[in-house]
């Protein structure tokens, strides 16, 4: 395991990439995403000011730990968990770039040690609550089942869901997951949390018209504007971390999805900063 450990600074967001898609079903490619999201974030075609007036270019606001270099002889989930633990011990606020959605499970394992009362805001087309998929309990379709069955989060609120099936409905009921599917969705409803919040963003929560570079396109999703507004309107004591996952550059011929991911990253970090005092 190797990351670029930045100098400790209390409540400072840090970007870390996990180029990992071993648990993707149907199509690989999400492991290629982290450097392309960074390239779009730092592109001269835009700037690092958020819509809310925060300049992420300031060294006091944001730092970057680079991408995790996985060891060939180690457990990848263990390496992800250890890298997040290291950043949390340095008093950073990790913002992770995937990679497939399976990375959220070891990330939350690390967070739970410091924040046992986590509330997760999960934005996705899919609930990712399968007990297993194609014999793989670590599949990117299973992370929130693993999180809840191990008691790693107190509450999960899912927004954007539009593919839930019978098995996953039962899982949601079993674990008490709040599912706000797109049929029941109300435009930019207030999101209020009383405990520390972790935000997990699968970029396919967006309608593929806005983000075509995903493996599992599901029409009928949020617009980019709606997703940004949701993030900006989160009400919580603080946001302790976030991830952006499932961008697949192999499906992103125009490069627009990388730009969208960078925009979501910028606004998410700005929201974290605004709640950090």
SULZI-V417668 format. One record per residue. N is the residue number from 1. RES is the residue in three letters. PHI is phi in whole degrees, -180 to 180 (none if undefined). OMEGA is omega in whole degrees, -180 to 180 (NA if undefined). Layout:
n->N res->RES phi->PHI omega->OMEGA
n->N res->RES phi->PHI omega->OMEGA
//
This chain:
n->1 res->UNK phi->none omega->179
n->2 res->UNK phi->-150 omega->171
n->3 res->UNK phi->-133 omega->176
n->4 res->UNK phi->-87 omega->-176
n->5 res->UNK phi->-73 omega->180
n->6 res->UNK phi->-76 omega->177
n->7 res->UNK phi->-67 omega->-176
n->8 res->UNK phi->-59 omega->178
n->9 res->UNK phi->-156 omega->-173
n->10 res->UNK phi->-62 omega->174
n->11 res->UNK phi->60 omega->179
n->12 res->UNK phi->-102 omega->177
n->13 res->UNK phi->-63 omega->177
n->14 res->UNK phi->-135 omega->176
n->15 res->UNK phi->-85 omega->173
n->16 res->UNK phi->-138 omega->-179
n->17 res->UNK phi->-103 omega->176
n->18 res->UNK phi->-122 omega->-179
n->19 res->UNK phi->-76 omega->-170
n->20 res->UNK phi->-140 omega->175
n->21 res->UNK phi->-142 omega->-179
n->22 res->UNK phi->-62 omega->-177
n->23 res->UNK phi->-103 omega->175
n->24 res->UNK phi->-73 omega->170
n->25 res->UNK phi->-101 omega->175
n->26 res->UNK phi->73 omega->-174
n->27 res->UNK phi->-153 omega->173
n->28 res->UNK phi->-85 omega->176
n->29 res->UNK phi->139 omega->-178
n->30 res->UNK phi->-65 omega->178
n->31 res->UNK phi->-64 omega->-179
n->32 res->UNK phi->-83 omega->-167
n->33 res->UNK phi->-74 omega->-170
n->34 res->UNK phi->-51 omega->-178
n->35 res->UNK phi->-66 omega->-180
n->36 res->UNK phi->-75 omega->175
n->37 res->UNK phi->-67 omega->177
n->38 res->UNK phi->-61 omega->-180
n->39 res->UNK phi->-57 omega->179
n->40 res->UNK phi->-70 omega->-179
n->41 res->UNK phi->-62 omega->-176
n->42 res->UNK phi->-95 omega->-179
n->43 res->UNK phi->-63 omega->178
n->44 res->UNK phi->-72 omega->178
n->45 res->UNK phi->-71 omega->178
n->46 res->UNK phi->-140 omega->176
n->47 res->UNK phi->-143 omega->-174
n->48 res->UNK phi->-100 omega->174
n->49 res->UNK phi->-84 omega->175
n->50 res->UNK phi->-81 omega->177
n->51 res->UNK phi->-63 omega->-178
n->52 res->UNK phi->-90 omega->173
n->53 res->UNK phi->90 omega->179
n->54 res->UNK phi->-107 omega->-179
n->55 res->UNK phi->-93 omega->-177
n->56 res->UNK phi->-73 omega->180
n->57 res->UNK phi->-71 omega->-180
n->58 res->UNK phi->-67 omega->-178
n->59 res->UNK phi->-62 omega->-180
n->60 res->UNK phi->-75 omega->-175
n->61 res->UNK phi->-102 omega->-171
n->62 res->UNK phi->-138 omega->173
n->63 res->UNK phi->-139 omega->-174
n->64 res->UNK phi->-140 omega->179
n->65 res->UNK phi->-95 omega->-180
n->66 res->UNK phi->76 omega->179
n->67 res->UNK phi->-101 omega->177
n->68 res->UNK phi->-66 omega->174
n->69 res->UNK phi->-97 omega->-175
n->70 res->UNK phi->-74 omega->174
n->71 res->UNK phi->-85 omega->-177
n->72 res->UNK phi->-70 omega->-175
n->73 res->UNK phi->-107 omega->-178
n->74 res->UNK phi->-122 omega->175
n->75 res->UNK phi->-78 omega->-175
n->76 res->UNK phi->-62 omega->179
n->77 res->UNK phi->-63 omega->178
n->78 res->UNK phi->-63 omega->-180
n->79 res->UNK phi->-67 omega->178
n->80 res->UNK phi->-64 omega->-180
n->81 res->UNK phi->-60 omega->-179
n->82 res->UNK phi->-66 omega->-180
n->83 res->UNK phi->-67 omega->177
n->84 res->UNK phi->-68 omega->177
n->85 res->UNK phi->-58 omega->180
n->86 res->UNK phi->-62 omega->180
n->87 res->UNK phi->-69 omega->178
n->88 res->UNK phi->-64 omega->178
n->89 res->UNK phi->-66 omega->176
n->90 res->UNK phi->-88 omega->179
n->91 res->UNK phi->65 omega->174
n->92 res->UNK phi->-92 omega->174
n->93 res->UNK phi->-112 omega->-176
n->94 res->UNK phi->-71 omega->172
n->95 res->UNK phi->-120 omega->-169
n->96 res->UNK phi->-98 omega->176
n->97 res->UNK phi->-112 omega->175
n->98 res->UNK phi->-91 omega->9
n->99 res->UNK phi->84 omega->177
n->100 res->UNK phi->-83 omega->-170
n->101 res->UNK phi->-74 omega->179
n->102 res->UNK phi->-64 omega->-179
n->103 res->UNK phi->-65 omega->-177
n->104 res->UNK phi->-65 omega->180
n->105 res->UNK phi->-62 omega->178
n->106 res->UNK phi->-66 omega->176
n->107 res->UNK phi->-62 omega->-179
n->108 res->UNK phi->-69 omega->174
n->109 res->UNK phi->-58 omega->179
n->110 res->UNK phi->-68 omega->-179
n->111 res->UNK phi->-63 omega->-176
n->112 res->UNK phi->-60 omega->179
n->113 res->UNK phi->-66 omega->-179
n->114 res->UNK phi->-99 omega->-177
n->115 res->UNK phi->-128 omega->-176
n->116 res->UNK phi->-71 omega->-178
n->117 res->UNK phi->-111 omega->-176
n->118 res->UNK phi->-71 omega->165
n->119 res->UNK phi->-108 omega->-179
n->120 res->UNK phi->-106 omega->169
n->121 res->UNK phi->-99 omega->-174
n->122 res->UNK phi->-113 omega->-179
n->123 res->UNK phi->-109 omega->-168
n->124 res->UNK phi->-168 omega->169
n->125 res->UNK phi->-77 omega->-173
n->126 res->UNK phi->-122 omega->-179
n->127 res->UNK phi->-76 omega->178
n->128 res->UNK phi->52 omega->-178
n->129 res->UNK phi->-117 omega->177
n->130 res->UNK phi->-58 omega->171
n->131 res->UNK phi->-67 omega->172
n->132 res->UNK phi->-160 omega->176
n->133 res->UNK phi->-131 omega->-180
n->134 res->UNK phi->54 omega->178
n->135 res->UNK phi->80 omega->-176
n->136 res->UNK phi->-110 omega->178
n->137 res->UNK phi->-77 omega->177
n->138 res->UNK phi->-97 omega->-178
n->139 res->UNK phi->-56 omega->175
n->140 res->UNK phi->-67 omega->175
n->141 res->UNK phi->-93 omega->-172
n->142 res->UNK phi->-124 omega->-168
n->143 res->UNK phi->-60 omega->-175
n->144 res->UNK phi->-80 omega->169
n->145 res->UNK phi->-67 omega->179
n->146 res->UNK phi->-65 omega->-179
n->147 res->UNK phi->-63 omega->-175
n->148 res->UNK phi->-76 omega->-179
n->149 res->UNK phi->-69 omega->178
n->150 res->UNK phi->-98 omega->176
n->151 res->UNK phi->65 omega->-175
n->152 res->UNK phi->-90 omega->178
n->153 res->UNK phi->-140 omega->180
n->154 res->UNK phi->-83 omega->-175
n->155 res->UNK phi->-152 omega->171
n->156 res->UNK phi->-128 omega->173
n->157 res->UNK phi->-114 omega->-178
n->158 res->UNK phi->-109 omega->-179
n->159 res->UNK phi->-126 omega->176
n->160 res->UNK phi->98 omega->-174
n->161 res->UNK phi->-65 omega->179
n->162 res->UNK phi->-151 omega->178
n->163 res->UNK phi->-138 omega->-173
n->164 res->UNK phi->-67 omega->179
n->165 res->UNK phi->-113 omega->-176
n->166 res->UNK phi->-59 omega->-179
n->167 res->UNK phi->-62 omega->-177
n->168 res->UNK phi->-75 omega->173
n->169 res->UNK phi->-62 omega->178
n->170 res->UNK phi->-63 omega->178
n->171 res->UNK phi->-65 omega->179
n->172 res->UNK phi->-62 omega->178
n->173 res->UNK phi->-66 omega->-180
n->174 res->UNK phi->-59 omega->-175
n->175 res->UNK phi->-96 omega->180
n->176 res->UNK phi->69 omega->179
n->177 res->UNK phi->-79 omega->177
n->178 res->UNK phi->-85 omega->-178
n->179 res->UNK phi->-107 omega->175
n->180 res->UNK phi->-106 omega->-177
n->181 res->UNK phi->-80 omega->-174
n->182 res->UNK phi->-67 omega->177
n->183 res->UNK phi->-69 omega->-178
n->184 res->UNK phi->-97 omega->-170
n->185 res->UNK phi->-69 omega->174
n->186 res->UNK phi->-115 omega->-171
n->187 res->UNK phi->-55 omega->172
n->188 res->UNK phi->53 omega->176
n->189 res->UNK phi->-60 omega->180
n->190 res->UNK phi->-61 omega->178
n->191 res->UNK phi->-118 omega->-175
n->192 res->UNK phi->-115 omega->180
n->193 res->UNK phi->-129 omega->-179
n->194 res->UNK phi->-99 omega->-177
n->195 res->UNK phi->-127 omega->177
n->196 res->UNK phi->-56 omega->-175
n->197 res->UNK phi->-113 omega->170
n->198 res->UNK phi->-113 omega->-179
n->199 res->UNK phi->-107 omega->177
n->200 res->UNK phi->-115 omega->-174
n->201 res->UNK phi->-115 omega->168
n->202 res->UNK phi->-85 omega->-172
n->203 res->UNK phi->-66 omega->176
n->204 res->UNK phi->-79 omega->167
n->205 res->UNK phi->-61 omega->177
n->206 res->UNK phi->-76 omega->171
n->207 res->UNK phi->-60 omega->-178
n->208 res->UNK phi->-61 omega->173
n->209 res->UNK phi->-63 omega->-179
n->210 res->UNK phi->-98 omega->-177
n->211 res->UNK phi->-144 omega->-177
n->212 res->UNK phi->-74 omega->-174
n->213 res->UNK phi->-84 omega->177
n->214 res->UNK phi->-135 omega->-178
n->215 res->UNK phi->-78 omega->-175
n->216 res->UNK phi->-119 omega->180
n->217 res->UNK phi->-67 omega->179
n->218 res->UNK phi->-135 omega->-179
n->219 res->UNK phi->-60 omega->176
n->220 res->UNK phi->94 omega->-175
n->221 res->UNK phi->-95 omega->179
n->222 res->UNK phi->-71 omega->168
n->223 res->UNK phi->-86 omega->176
n->224 res->UNK phi->-60 omega->180
n->225 res->UNK phi->-61 omega->-179
n->226 res->UNK phi->-66 omega->179
n->227 res->UNK phi->-65 omega->178
n->228 res->UNK phi->-60 omega->-180
n->229 res->UNK phi->-64 omega->175
n->230 res->UNK phi->-57 omega->-178
n->231 res->UNK phi->-63 omega->-178
n->232 res->UNK phi->-66 omega->-176
n->233 res->UNK phi->-94 omega->178
n->234 res->UNK phi->-62 omega->176
n->235 res->UNK phi->-112 omega->-176
n->236 res->UNK phi->-160 omega->175
n->237 res->UNK phi->-57 omega->176
n->238 res->UNK phi->-168 omega->172
n->239 res->UNK phi->-105 omega->-172
n->240 res->UNK phi->-91 omega->-180
n->241 res->UNK phi->173 omega->-178
n->242 res->UNK phi->-162 omega->169
n->243 res->UNK phi->-142 omega->174
n->244 res->UNK phi->-126 omega->-171
n->245 res->UNK phi->-133 omega->170
n->246 res->UNK phi->73 omega->168
n->247 res->UNK phi->-71 omega->179
n->248 res->UNK phi->-116 omega->-178
n->249 res->UNK phi->-58 omega->179
n->250 res->UNK phi->-64 omega->-180
n->251 res->UNK phi->-104 omega->-171
n->252 res->UNK phi->-111 omega->-173
n->253 res->UNK phi->-61 omega->-178
n->254 res->UNK phi->-85 omega->-176
n->255 res->UNK phi->83 omega->-175
n->256 res->UNK phi->-67 omega->-177
n->257 res->UNK phi->-67 omega->176
n->258 res->UNK phi->-61 omega->179
n->259 res->UNK phi->-66 omega->177
n->260 res->UNK phi->-63 omega->178
n->261 res->UNK phi->-59 omega->180
n->262 res->UNK phi->-64 omega->178
n->263 res->UNK phi->-64 omega->179
n->264 res->UNK phi->-64 omega->177
n->265 res->UNK phi->-60 omega->-178
n->266 res->UNK phi->-61 omega->-178
n->267 res->UNK phi->-72 omega->177
n->268 res->UNK phi->-68 omega->178
n->269 res->UNK phi->-63 omega->178
n->270 res->UNK phi->-61 omega->178
n->271 res->UNK phi->-67 omega->177
n->272 res->UNK phi->-59 omega->-179
n->273 res->UNK phi->-63 omega->-178
n->274 res->UNK phi->-65 omega->180
n->275 res->UNK phi->-94 omega->-177
n->276 res->UNK phi->-87 omega->-178
n->277 res->UNK phi->77 omega->NA
//
